[in-house]
Amino acid sequence: MEAGQKTITDMLYSLAGIPLEAWGSYAFSRDPVNAKVTSGQRRDWTRKAIACGVEYAQKVIHECGSRNPDMICRHFGLTISCFEFQQQDGRLLFAEYWEPDRINIYQDAVQKGQELCETESIPETMVLKSEIRSILLAHEIFHFLEYRYNQDIFTKTQKIRLWSIGPVHNDSGIMALGEVAAMAFSQKINHLSYAPYIIDLLLTYAYCPAFARELYEEMMALNLE
Ligand SMILES: [Zn+2]
């Protein structure tokens, strides 16, 4: 690390102070429909996506009688696979949901994140290393819920009109809504004080600190908008 550079703990603390409501710009920056969305719409939809994630977390906790992601998976008949590290299109993948009933957790990422918590002495009041897997798992459970309730759930029913010529139009789903809602769901299930987006930074840092620093700058810039 160069002199004067922020430590991973410094970066996590800065990001932990940013409420999930402010992460909408970051989420939308990764969505191909972003250029079609006004900042007012983005704010409104982010708020609604968060409300959706929280609502489903409350429903699921009630229905399963547990907030433990493993118990919730068992309740819904979801299979959890632990794969080794995977990289897709040059970006790191930590977990994913496969329709209809499988969640893959990339164990290498979880382990590297846990090791980083130890080697960098990240305070347990910040991130508990035991939480990393649960945070990823809960996020993917939400994507399963989107699949299961796709006729009703806000993140799937909200569309954006890409173009329209007379009576012909093309509407698209909005991926960013599912991502924000999955983070809200995971935050609620895991009782986190911070937006789970910071786990993306932590795990990215575990693989490549330089890339994580760029990601941090991007996250800070977008969240300050
Ligand atoms: Zn996701």
Boltz pocket constraint, residues with backbone or C-beta under 6 A from the ligand:
constraints:
  - pocket:
      binder: B
      contacts: [[A, 139], [A, 143], [A, 178], [A, 179], [A, 182]]
      max_distance: 6.0
